[in-house]
């Protein structure tokens, strides 16, 4: 069975969601790294500054990694595995308060048979 050729609106909104999420996570992570490097008073008023200095690079690194994963989603070819990967990315967006509502609608339309049929097996 050949996949349908018409573009689906959910794909446009999914790309907007991925672009926003990538910019959000990369931006927060890179700002966190720059604050660690250039702000000597960052740990002022923190109860455990040593723990903060150890934890913060891991947290910022995770955010940059997550932003990179959202960027990678733009380069997948249409396949059943890509559909599953995109579904996982939508579900990850459900954990973010900024993208919770759009992800609910994305999820509703993403699991529709038309969207599944767009991605060949």
C-alpha angles and dihedrals in degrees: 000000000000117000117247115266100213117103117244122224091225089065092059092048091046090054091049089050092049092047092050092046093048092050091045097050096038091047095049092044095048093045088051092051092048091049090052092051102042109026111078092180094055094108095045109126094013113130095220108025094173092057090045092053090051098043099042098066090051091049093048091045090053091052092050090048091050091049089051091052090054089051092050090058089073092066102053119116118229108277139127089259090054090051089053092047091051090048090054090050091052090050090050087054089059088071092060117082092213095055101032098102097043090046092055090057092042090052093050092053095037094063093050115117091241092060093045090050090054089065110065122222 
